[in-house]
């Protein structure tokens, strides 16, 4: 079963991802690369953790 991310959740993930990137750049750290994960999930519209949560509700 596929799990899509709804529009408000996409914007929230993008904002969080950009915030993580900015904090990582401020401290000159590789931590900024972690911000690409929520942005990638928002762009693709798929989140594996959401899919796990949905599959557990089916049982």
N, C-alpha and C positions, 0 to 999 in steps of 0.2 A: 504494500500500500504506500502510495506517495504522500508526502506531507508538504503542503505548500505554506509559505509564510505570507501572512496577510499584510496589506499595505502599511498600517501604522507600525507594525512590528518591523517591517523592512526599514523604515526611516529611523526607528530607534536603534537598530543594529548598525546602520550607517553612522549615526551620530556617535555611538559608543566606539565604533572602530576608529573614527577620525580622532576622538578624544584620546584613545590609547596610542595612536600614532603620534599625536602632538606631545603627549607626556614622554614618550620614548625619545622623540627628537630633542625635547628640552633637556633631558638628562643624558643625551648622546649615548643611547643604549640600543641594543638589538631588540629590546622590548617593543619597539615600534613595529616590528614585523608581525607581532601577534595581532595588531589591529587589522591586518589584512584578512584574518579569518572571519570575523563577523561581517565585514564588507563583502567578502566572497559569498557567504551564505545569503546575504541580502540580494546580491546581484543575480545569483542563480535561482533564488526562491526555494531552495531546499536546505533543510537542516536535519542531519542524521539524528540528533538528540530528540527532535520533535517526532521523527518517525518511530523511534523506540517508544516514546511516550504513548503515541497513538496505537502501536501494536500491543502494548501492555493493557490498554483499556479494552481491546477486543477480547481478551481472555477472560 
